[in-house]
Amino acid sequence: MTTHSAGTPALPTLASDNSTFSGDDGCMKFELVEVFGNEPLTGGPLGVVTYSAACDDALMQRLAARLAMPETVFLRRGDGGEVEVRIFTPYVELDFAGHPLVGAAAVAVRQGLAQPGRVALRTRGGIVHAQVGPTGESAVLEERACQVGPPVVPDLVCEAVGLAPDAAVGPVRLASAGLGFACLPVSAADLESAEALPHRVAALAERVPGLAGVFGVAVFVPQLPEVRARVFVPEPVCAEDPATGSAALAMAGWLAHTGPIDKPVVFDIVQGTTELGFSRLRVEVRRNADGGIFASVGGGVRTLLKGQLMTGKMVDRA
């Protein structure tokens, strides 16, 4: 798992002197899609770049920084029939992320990189499977195991999102199904009052015992069947994420660990703000006989625009 150190994340490092980037002879397909949205300009924006020739890691990171989406994914057909997926924020590469993989699976089917049905996505963290319908208009990540940690001291977590130290209405726990989030249950009023303070979120891993490896803070009102949520991450470009599948899985783990869930439960998470737009994530969570928690997340994937990225034969002469 990629994690952040305390403080503002470093900007991407340029390639070494005189190195050449290449990717599809300088031309790559590009889509801007909205994942988990019900109408245009809702859900989470995702840049999707499709390529077939060699594509340098440094070029991927520079493009993700230039596009400034919460995440940008790079797709190509793998040798074994799977779809190879690389996931970048404007600052770092991730092993796993929910809304990028949901979007990647849907776009892969629409572009003919995979057949509808069960799609295998090869990420840096391993194979992830998603179910995609025949038109590629939605996708569901197959269920993943959720790890839920013990309660942590809540005051610094509350302050990291601009709330009073005693704002938590339940235990604050680190939960993860591939990317760790501090799950902070709050009242509806405090959900509205929360602020994006990326430097404070970035410091949590070092300042709060029990939060080593935390990526962000999921602030939510723990009321089923519709959970209202906002998610904050340590990256200044996208400090509040309007749609976060990995945080949805973490919140599902928190709910199953904290509440009496004795059979599979399906619910919606409505995430975002009026300014950012709202997303709707459909989540299913269950506990097995051994107490293990498993959850899946899915939703719609809508294309907002598409075209080509013309990178040319870029040479960094710094």
Salt bridges, closest charged atoms under 4 A:
GLU31 OE1 - ARG110 NH2 3.71
ASP57 OD1 - ARG86 NH2 2.99
GLU71 OE1 - HIS99 ND1 3.23
GLU82 OE2 - ARG122 NE 3.13
GLU84 OE1 - ARG76 NE 3.16
GLU93 OE2 - ARG86 NE 2.54
GLU93 OE1 - ARG124 NH1 3.35
ASP95 OD1 - ARG124 NE 2.62
GLU142 OE2 - ARG118 NE 2.75
GLU143 OE2 - ARG286 NH2 2.58
GLU192 OE2 - ARG228 NH2 3.77
GLU226 OE1 - ARG280 NH1 3.02
GLU235 OE2 - HIS4 NE2 3.68
GLU240 OE2 - ARG230 NE 2.81
ASP268 OD2 - ARG280 NH1 2.87
ASP268 OD1 - ARG282 NE 2.38
ASP316 OD2 - ARG62 NH1 3.98
